[in-house]
Amino acid sequence: MTRALISDFGGVLTSPLQEGFLAYQEESGVSLEELGTAMAKATEQHGDHPLFVLERGEITELEFRERIEAHLESGFDLTRLRTLYFERLTANRTMIDFIAELRRRGTRTALLTNNVREWEPIWRSKLPELDELFEVVVDSAFVGMRKPDPAIYELTLERLGGGVQASDCVFVDDLEINCEAARALGMTAVRFVDAEQAIPEIESALAE
């Protein structure tokens, strides 16, 4: 049986994502609660969460900013948020080295990320060995769907090919909702907390 690992990017192969958002909160004075409220109001106005449609590639980064800014008194500097976000995003070398070792052992690998179209060159630069680590890269912004939509998991399986089935896959993500969707399709899912916890769980699942 061919075994495969499907990994998230941000928060699994990198440091935690909230660090950049907290830095923006401190610098701008716009709290995460205020941003959340603005996103909720934008959702009511447009019928879908602005981050979700951004990550599906249905609106541009500029349109996303405008939707949020319309509901913030103090404005929203998305360019600055993006800068702080990526300045504080560092590679998780322990997980990256682990996946490289899995590749050497013959494990099939795919990256499945919810991301932003305009940010692709930046996040890829954080992982120069991306194409050596992963046979398949599925980026939500370029396929018009995002986790936890079952269709994006099924697309990842299709692109892996070679007869890989959901039951052959171990999926790792830092968000439980995305893990739940993977389990519903028959994958084994590991909720990532840190490398010390996740690696033994992944190893055990791949060995089953």
Summary of the structure (lengths in Angstrom):
residues: 208
radius of gyration: 17.6
end to end distance: 10.5
largest distance: 56.6
contacts: 646
relative contact order: 0.18
helix: 56%
strand: 12%
